[in-house]
Amino acid sequence: MTETPSAPAVQGAVQDPQANTLAIVGFILAFIAPPIGIIVSAIAVSKAGKAGLDSKLSKWGLGLSITFTVLYLALVGAGVYAALSLPTAAM
């Protein structure tokens, strides 16, 4: 009885669990606290790059964090401008 050789197991790229966790945390922080999300996502992108991996989740987290931070700053700036342009009440 001859045995047929089995196909070799396909080895996928092993992703660093810590970089993957940072990517998830950075993506979530993009919605909750965007400035912190920028930092965490940037670290995740860096770790994935050093490992030779392409972490799309960390790149999305970084992009969203930057976008939301800019939007929040624009809203705060518009609010400050509106508050300063209010007429003063005469007593």
DODOZA-169095 format. One record per atom (N, C-alpha, C, O): chain; atom name; residue in three letters; z, x, y; residue number from 1. Coordinates in steps of 0.1 Angstrom, whole numbers. Layout:
N
SITE  mol  atom  type     pz     px     py  seq
SITE    A    CA   ALA      Z      X      Y  NUM
...
% end
This chain:
91
SITE  mol  atom  type     pz     px     py  seq
SITE    A     N   MET      0      8    -11    1
SITE    A    CA   MET      0      0      0    1
SITE    A     C   MET      0      9     12    1
SITE    A     O   MET      9     18     14    1
SITE    A     N   THR    -10      7     21    2
SITE    A    CA   THR    -10     15     33    2
SITE    A     C   THR     -5      7     45    2
SITE    A     O   THR     -7     -5     46    2
SITE    A     N   GLU      2     14     53    3
SITE    A    CA   GLU      8      8     65    3
SITE    A     C   GLU     -2      9     76    3
SITE    A     O   GLU     -7     20     78    3
SITE    A     N   THR     -4     -1     84    4
SITE    A    CA   THR    -12      0     95    4
SITE    A     C   THR     -4      5    107    4
SITE    A     O   THR      7      0    109    4
SITE    A     N   PRO     -8     15    114    5
SITE    A    CA   PRO      0     20    125    5
SITE    A     C   PRO      1     10    136    5
SITE    A     O   PRO     -9      3    140    5
SITE    A     N   SER     13      8    141    6
SITE    A    CA   SER     15     -1    152    6
SITE    A     C   SER     11      5    165    6
SITE    A     O   SER     11     18    167    6
SITE    A     N   ALA      7     -3    174    7
SITE    A    CA   ALA      3      2    187    7
SITE    A     C   ALA     16      8    194    7
SITE    A     O   ALA     27      3    193    7
SITE    A     N   PRO     13     18    202    8
SITE    A    CA   PRO     25     25    209    8
SITE    A     C   PRO     30     15    219    8
SITE    A     O   PRO     23      7    225    8
SITE    A     N   ALA     43     15    221    9
SITE    A    CA   ALA     50      7    231    9
SITE    A     C   ALA     45     11    245    9
SITE    A     O   ALA     45     23    248    9
SITE    A     N   VAL     42      1    253   10
SITE    A    CA   VAL     38      4    266   10
SITE    A     C   VAL     50      7    275   10
SITE    A     O   VAL     59     -2    276   10
SITE    A     N   GLN     51     18    281   11
SITE    A    CA   GLN     62     22    289   11
SITE    A     C   GLN     59     18    304   11
SITE    A     O   GLN     50     24    309   11
SITE    A     N   GLY     66      9    309   12
SITE    A    CA   GLY     65      6    323   12
SITE    A     C   GLY     72     15    332   12
SITE    A     O   GLY     81     23    327   12
SITE    A     N   ALA     69     15    345   13
SITE    A    CA   ALA     77     23    354   13
SITE    A     C   ALA     91     18    355   13
SITE    A     O   ALA     94      6    357   13
SITE    A     N   VAL    100     27    353   14
SITE    A    CA   VAL    114     24    353   14
SITE    A     C   VAL    119     24    368   14
SITE    A     O   VAL    118     35    374   14
SITE    A     N   GLN    123     13    373   15
SITE    A    CA   GLN    128     12    387   15
SITE    A     C   GLN    142     15    388   15
SITE    A     O   GLN    150     11    379   15
SITE    A     N   ASP    146     22    398   16
SITE    A    CA   ASP    160     26    401   16
SITE    A     C   ASP    167     13    404   16
SITE    A     O   ASP    164      6    413   16
SITE    A     N   PRO    178      9    396   17
SITE    A    CA   PRO    185     -4    398   17
SITE    A     C   PRO    191     -4    412   17
SITE    A     O   PRO    192    -15    418   17
SITE    A     N   GLN    196      8    417   18
SITE    A    CA   GLN    202      8    430   18
SITE    A     C   GLN    192      5    441   18
SITE    A     O   GLN    195     -2    450   18
SITE    A     N   ALA    180     10    440   19
SITE    A    CA   ALA    170      7    450   19
SITE    A     C   ALA    166     -7    449   19
SITE    A     O   ALA    163    -13    460   19
SITE    A     N   ASN    165    -13    437   20
SITE    A    CA   ASN    161    -27    436   20
SITE    A     C   ASN    172    -36    442   20
SITE    A     O   ASN    169    -46    449   20
SITE    A     N   THR    185    -32    440   21
SITE    A    CA   THR    196    -40    446   21
SITE    A     C   THR    195    -39    461   21
SITE    A     O   THR    198    -49    468   21
SITE    A     N   LEU    193    -27    466   22
SITE    A    CA   LEU    192    -25    481   22
SITE    A     C   LEU    180    -34    486   22
SITE    A     O   LEU    181    -39    497   22
SITE    A     N   ALA    169    -34    479   23
SITE    A    CA   ALA    158    -42    483   23
SITE    A     C   ALA    162    -57    484   23
SITE    A     O   ALA    158    -64    494   23
SITE    A     N   ILE    169    -62    474   24
SITE    A    CA   ILE    173    -76    474   24
SITE    A     C   ILE    183    -79    486   24
SITE    A     O   ILE    182    -89    493   24
SITE    A     N   VAL    193    -70    487   25
SITE    A    CA   VAL    203    -72    498   25
SITE    A     C   VAL    196    -71    512   25
SITE    A     O   VAL    199    -79    521   25
SITE    A     N   GLY    187    -61    513   26
SITE    A    CA   GLY    180    -60    526   26
SITE    A     C   GLY    171    -72    529   26
SITE    A     O   GLY    170    -76    541   26
SITE    A     N   PHE    165    -78    519   27
SITE    A    CA   PHE    157    -90    521   27
SITE    A     C   PHE    166   -102    525   27
SITE    A     O   PHE    162   -109    534   27
SITE    A     N   ILE    177   -103    519   28
SITE    A    CA   ILE    186   -114    523   28
SITE    A     C   ILE    192   -112    537   28
SITE    A     O   ILE    193   -122    545   28
SITE    A     N   LEU    195   -100    540   29
SITE    A    CA   LEU    201    -97    553   29
SITE    A     C   LEU    190    -99    564   29
SITE    A     O   LEU    194   -100    576   29
SITE    A     N   ALA    178    -99    561   30
SITE    A    CA   ALA    167   -101    571   30
SITE    A     C   ALA    169   -115    577   30
SITE    A     O   ALA    166   -117    589   30
SITE    A     N   PHE    175   -124    570   31
SITE    A    CA   PHE    177   -138    575   31
SITE    A     C   PHE    190   -140    581   31
SITE    A     O   PHE    192   -148    590   31
SITE    A     N   ILE    200   -132    576   32
SITE    A    CA   ILE    214   -134    580   32
SITE    A     C   ILE    218   -125    592   32
SITE    A     O   ILE    223   -130    602   32
SITE    A     N   ALA    215   -112    590   33
SITE    A    CA   ALA    218   -102    600   33
SITE    A     C   ALA    207    -92    601   33
SITE    A     O   ALA    208    -81    595   33
SITE    A     N   PRO    196    -95    608   34
SITE    A    CA   PRO    184    -87    608   34
SITE    A     C   PRO    186    -72    612   34
SITE    A     O   PRO    180    -64    606   34
SITE    A     N   PRO    195    -69    622   35
SITE    A    CA   PRO    197    -54    625   35
SITE    A     C   PRO    202    -46    613   35
SITE    A     O   PRO    198    -35    610   35
SITE    A     N   ILE    211    -52    605   36
SITE    A    CA   ILE    217    -46    593   36
SITE    A     C   ILE    206    -46    582   36
SITE    A     O   ILE    205    -36    575   36
SITE    A     N   GLY    198    -57    582   37
SITE    A    CA   GLY    187    -57    572   37
SITE    A     C   GLY    177    -46    574   37
SITE    A     O   GLY    171    -41    565   37
SITE    A     N   ILE    175    -42    587   38
SITE    A    CA   ILE    165    -31    590   38
SITE    A     C   ILE    170    -18    583   38
SITE    A     O   ILE    163    -11    577   38
SITE    A     N   ILE    183    -16    585   39
SITE    A    CA   ILE    189     -3    579   39
SITE    A     C   ILE    189     -3    564   39
SITE    A     O   ILE    184      6    558   39
SITE    A     N   VAL    193    -14    558   40
SITE    A    CA   VAL    194    -15    543   40
SITE    A     C   VAL    180    -15    537   40
SITE    A     O   VAL    177     -8    527   40
SITE    A     N   SER    170    -22    543   41
SITE    A    CA   SER    156    -22    538   41
SITE    A     C   SER    150     -9    540   41
SITE    A     O   SER    142     -4    531   41
SITE    A     N   ALA    153     -2    551   42
SITE    A    CA   ALA    147     12    553   42
SITE    A     C   ALA    152     21    542   42
SITE    A     O   ALA    144     30    537   42
SITE    A     N   ILE    165     20    539   43
SITE    A    CA   ILE    170     29    528   43
SITE    A     C   ILE    164     26    515   43
SITE    A     O   ILE    160     35    507   43
SITE    A     N   ALA    161     13    512   44
SITE    A    CA   ALA    155      9    500   44
SITE    A     C   ALA    141     14    499   44
SITE    A     O   ALA    136     18    488   44
SITE    A     N   VAL    133     13    510   45
SITE    A    CA   VAL    120     18    511   45
SITE    A     C   VAL    119     33    508   45
SITE    A     O   VAL    111     38    501   45
SITE    A     N   SER    129     40    514   46
SITE    A    CA   SER    130     54    512   46
SITE    A     C   SER    133     58    498   46
SITE    A     O   SER    126     67    492   46
SITE    A     N   LYS    142     51    492   47
SITE    A    CA   LYS    146     54    478   47
SITE    A     C   LYS    135     51    468   47
SITE    A     O   LYS    132     59    459   47
SITE    A     N   ALA    128     40    471   48
SITE    A    CA   ALA    116     37    462   48
SITE    A     C   ALA    105     47    464   48
SITE    A     O   ALA     99     51    454   48
SITE    A     N   GLY    103     52    476   49
SITE    A    CA   GLY     92     62    479   49
SITE    A     C   GLY     96     75    472   49
SITE    A     O   GLY     87     81    466   49
SITE    A     N   LYS    108     79    472   50
SITE    A    CA   LYS    112     91    466   50
SITE    A     C   LYS    111     91    450   50
SITE    A     O   LYS    108    101    444   50
SITE    A     N   ALA    113     78    445   51
SITE    A    CA   ALA    111     76    431   51
SITE    A     C   ALA     97     74    427   51
SITE    A     O   ALA     94     73    415   51
SITE    A     N   GLY     88     74    437   52
SITE    A    CA   GLY     74     72    434   52
SITE    A     C   GLY     70     57    431   52
SITE    A     O   GLY     60     55    424   52
SITE    A     N   LEU     78     48    435   53
SITE    A    CA   LEU     76     34    433   53
SITE    A     C   LEU     72     27    446   53
SITE    A     O   LEU     74     32    457   53
SITE    A     N   ASP     66     15    444   54
SITE    A    CA   ASP     62      7    456   54
SITE    A     C   ASP     70     -6    455   54
SITE    A     O   ASP     67    -15    447   54
SITE    A     N   SER     80     -6    464   55
SITE    A    CA   SER     89    -18    464   55
SITE    A     C   SER     84    -27    475   55
SITE    A     O   SER     87    -25    487   55
SITE    A     N   LYS     77    -38    471   56
SITE    A    CA   LYS     72    -47    480   56
SITE    A     C   LYS     83    -55    487   56
SITE    A     O   LYS     82    -59    498   56
SITE    A     N   LEU     94    -58    479   57
SITE    A    CA   LEU    105    -66    484   57
SITE    A     C   LEU    112    -59    495   57
SITE    A     O   LEU    115    -65    505   57
SITE    A     N   SER    114    -46    494   58
SITE    A    CA   SER    120    -39    505   58
SITE    A     C   SER    111    -38    517   58
SITE    A     O   SER    116    -38    528   58
SITE    A     N   LYS     98    -37    515   59
SITE    A    CA   LYS     89    -36    527   59
SITE    A     C   LYS     89    -50    534   59
SITE    A     O   LYS     88    -50    546   59
SITE    A     N   TRP     89    -61    526   60
SITE    A    CA   TRP     90    -74    532   60
SITE    A     C   TRP    103    -76    540   60
SITE    A     O   TRP    103    -81    551   60
SITE    A     N   GLY    114    -71    534   61
SITE    A    CA   GLY    127    -72    540   61
SITE    A     C   GLY    127    -64    553   61
SITE    A     O   GLY    133    -69    563   61
SITE    A     N   LEU    121    -52    553   62
SITE    A    CA   LEU    120    -44    566   62
SITE    A     C   LEU    112    -51    576   62
SITE    A     O   LEU    116    -52    588   62
SITE    A     N   GLY    100    -56    572   63
SITE    A    CA   GLY     92    -63    582   63
SITE    A     C   GLY     98    -76    588   63
SITE    A     O   GLY     97    -78    600   63
SITE    A     N   LEU    104    -84    579   64
SITE    A    CA   LEU    111    -96    584   64
SITE    A     C   LEU    123    -92    593   64
SITE    A     O   LEU    125    -99    603   64
SITE    A     N   SER    130    -82    589   65
SITE    A    CA   SER    142    -78    597   65
SITE    A     C   SER    138    -74    611   65
SITE    A     O   SER    144    -78    621   65
SITE    A     N   ILE    127    -66    612   66
SITE    A    CA   ILE    122    -62    625   66
SITE    A     C   ILE    117    -74    633   66
SITE    A     O   ILE    120    -75    645   66
SITE    A     N   THR    110    -83    627   67
SITE    A    CA   THR    104    -94    633   67
SITE    A     C   THR    115   -103    639   67
SITE    A     O   THR    115   -108    650   67
SITE    A     N   PHE    125   -106    630   68
SITE    A    CA   PHE    136   -115    635   68
SITE    A     C   PHE    145   -108    645   68
SITE    A     O   PHE    150   -115    654   68
SITE    A     N   THR    147    -95    645   69
SITE    A    CA   THR    154    -89    655   69
SITE    A     C   THR    147    -90    668   69
SITE    A     O   THR    153    -92    679   69
SITE    A     N   VAL    134    -88    668   70
SITE    A    CA   VAL    126    -89    681   70
SITE    A     C   VAL    127   -103    686   70
SITE    A     O   VAL    129   -105    698   70
SITE    A     N   LEU    126   -113    677   71
SITE    A    CA   LEU    126   -127    682   71
SITE    A     C   LEU    140   -130    687   71
SITE    A     O   LEU    141   -137    697   71
SITE    A     N   TYR    151   -126    681   72
SITE    A    CA   TYR    164   -128    686   72
SITE    A     C   TYR    166   -122    699   72
SITE    A     O   TYR    172   -128    708   72
SITE    A     N   LEU    162   -110    701   73
SITE    A    CA   LEU    163   -103    714   73
SITE    A     C   LEU    155   -110    725   73
SITE    A     O   LEU    160   -111    736   73
SITE    A     N   ALA    143   -115    721   74
SITE    A    CA   ALA    136   -123    731   74
SITE    A     C   ALA    143   -136    735   74
SITE    A     O   ALA    143   -140    747   74
SITE    A     N   LEU    149   -143    725   75
SITE    A    CA   LEU    156   -155    728   75
SITE    A     C   LEU    168   -152    737   75
SITE    A     O   LEU    171   -160    746   75
SITE    A     N   VAL    176   -142    734   76
SITE    A    CA   VAL    187   -138    742   76
SITE    A     C   VAL    183   -134    756   76
SITE    A     O   VAL    189   -138    766   76
SITE    A     N   GLY    172   -127    757   77
SITE    A    CA   GLY    167   -123    770   77
SITE    A     C   GLY    163   -135    778   77
SITE    A     O   GLY    166   -136    790   77
SITE    A     N   ALA    156   -145    772   78
SITE    A    CA   ALA    152   -157    779   78
SITE    A     C   ALA    165   -165    783   78
SITE    A     O   ALA    165   -171    793   78
SITE    A     N   GLY    175   -165    774   79
SITE    A    CA   GLY    187   -172    778   79
SITE    A     C   GLY    194   -166    790   79
SITE    A     O   GLY    199   -173    798   79
SITE    A     N   VAL    195   -153    790   80
SITE    A    CA   VAL    201   -146    801   80
SITE    A     C   VAL    193   -148    814   80
SITE    A     O   VAL    199   -151    824   80
SITE    A     N   TYR    180   -148    813   81
SITE    A    CA   TYR    172   -150    825   81
SITE    A     C   TYR    174   -164    830   81
SITE    A     O   TYR    175   -167    842   81
SITE    A     N   ALA    174   -174    821   82
SITE    A    CA   ALA    176   -188    825   82
SITE    A     C   ALA    190   -190    831   82
SITE    A     O   ALA    191   -197    841   82
SITE    A     N   ALA    200   -183    825   83
SITE    A    CA   ALA    214   -185    831   83
SITE    A     C   ALA    215   -178    845   83
SITE    A     O   ALA    222   -184    853   83
SITE    A     N   LEU    208   -167    847   84
SITE    A    CA   LEU    209   -160    860   84
SITE    A     C   LEU    200   -167    870   84
SITE    A     O   LEU    203   -166    882   84
SITE    A     N   SER    190   -175    866   85
SITE    A    CA   SER    182   -182    876   85
SITE    A     C   SER    187   -196    880   85
SITE    A     O   SER    180   -203    888   85
SITE    A     N   LEU    198   -200    874   86
SITE    A    CA   LEU    204   -213    878   86
SITE    A     C   LEU    209   -212    892   86
SITE    A     O   LEU    214   -202    897   86
SITE    A     N   PRO    207   -223    900   87
SITE    A    CA   PRO    212   -223    914   87
SITE    A     C   PRO    227   -223    913   87
SITE    A     O   PRO    234   -230    905   87
SITE    A     N   THR    233   -217    923   88
SITE    A    CA   THR    248   -216    924   88
SITE    A     C   THR    253   -229    930   88
SITE    A     O   THR    246   -235    939   88
SITE    A     N   ALA    264   -234    926   89
SITE    A    CA   ALA    269   -247    932   89
SITE    A     C   ALA    277   -244    944   89
SITE    A     O   ALA    285   -234    945   89
SITE    A     N   ALA    274   -251    955   90
SITE    A    CA   ALA    281   -250    968   90
SITE    A     C   ALA    294   -257    967   90
SITE    A     O   ALA    295   -268    962   90
SITE    A     N   MET    304   -251    972   91
SITE    A    CA   MET    317   -257    973   91
SITE    A     C   MET    321   -262    986   91
SITE    A     O   MET    331   -268    988   91
% end
